[in-house]
Amino acid sequence: MGTGPGAFGGVNGPSIIFQFDNVPLFGTIYITETLVIGWIIVAALSALVLWLTHGMKRIPTKKQVIAEMLVTTVNNMVRDNMGPRFVKGYAPYIATLFSFSIVGSLVSLLGLRSMTADVNATLAWGLICFVMITYSKFKYGGGLKGYIKGFAEPLPVMFPMNVLSEFVTPISMGFRHFGNIAGGMVITGLIYWALANLSHALHLYFTVGEFSLGVLQVGIPAVLSVYFDLFSGFMQAFIFSMLTMANVGNCIPDDKR
């Protein structure tokens, strides 16, 4: 995409990398860049975990200290929000969710499209949270009878609102994360476009073939990325993880923690 005056490509959804046609029961299956980037992140995080935990010793090495610090931090978060009984069961998922979320947002610093700027990814995480909430209510709330009865609390008139709230929670979580990351991407794109036009208006640009680069586009967008990519990506990952623990933890009675 050129960066001459008026050149702004907009913000589009994830590109389709390739597709499988005539798949039984599904028709056509599209493989988007979100899926490809997601699998790359899975491979990268798996390699990092294997490296950090390889050759662990009684006297810890520097990388072992980092690994133990990360595990302790996540365990403490789960313990404080859900109770000590659930550290072993939920800490691995929360660690995976946080890591996947923050790396999925920060890949934009490498020139890739943020995985969390695809609403399908964040809504999938919200759906997993919904399943965990429902499972906890069934297990600790008296089965199906207790689950349905819970919608009538504190008053029977609240039944419709509580049912609506049950399904809105995962949707709101998914759209909150998506909206913040995608919004930052849109704002950064608009500012980049504005700087391109200003550079051309002041004749501060370089042209190589069909490609044009404005002087004002160098440096300023990088500063904005510190907030929209680094800070916002970290905060959204943290918030989503905390909301997951809080929503599931609220379904667990105090005597079961």
Disulfide bonds with the S-S distance in Angstrom:
none
